[in-house]
């Protein structure tokens, strides 16, 4: 028979009861007394279950296999299914684990990415857009070099000048392109493509089809009098 007052059962003391009794002592730090321990708890006199973190942190993604053998990732919240493009169960399990880890350990993702990036290219995680611009200018000559030297001084580029290339998000470019300046649009696109070509950027910041179109000012021909002037 379970006796909750003295925290004992027929088979022995309750581990949770011992911890709870200890935590309520005056000498036990107040800060720790406020913490609810994730320890075994009693459901009945015959058995107990474990109160674990997994009860409140269930994986967001699951794995399903279609009749034709391809594995799909299923979002348990939205129901959305995304193909993993593989029929190999072991590979699918690894991809599933990666997606669940990305959701549950988002704060670790960037730190882990830095470790892998440093292994491939020590400067990949720290290279700034200013360094990309300077690399372009160094390869130009004569009048083309002069135009590039003027272009990279554009004030619209100040927001990304010291930004690491690997940390760039679309909103950074959106801010630089906000005023619709044609020269900023043209040269920033070239700078972006140069970084992609050099493999300093792992993927496009703005997809090619979503890049804003430059809006040129209206042009007109001049009269003979204006040409003579």
Buried (B, 14 or more C-beta within 10 A) or exposed (E): EEEEEEBBBEEEEBBBBEBBBEBEEEEEEEEEEEEEEEBBBBEEEEEBEEBEEEEEEEBBBBBEEEEEEBBBBBBEEEEEEEEBEBEEEEEBEEBBEEBBBBBBEEEEEEEEBBEEBEEEEEBBBBBBBBBBBEBBBEEEEEEEBEBBEEBBEBEBBEBBBEBBBBEBEEEBBEEBBEEEBEEBBEBBBBBBEBBBEEEBBEEBBBEEEEBEEBEEEEEEEEEEEEEEE
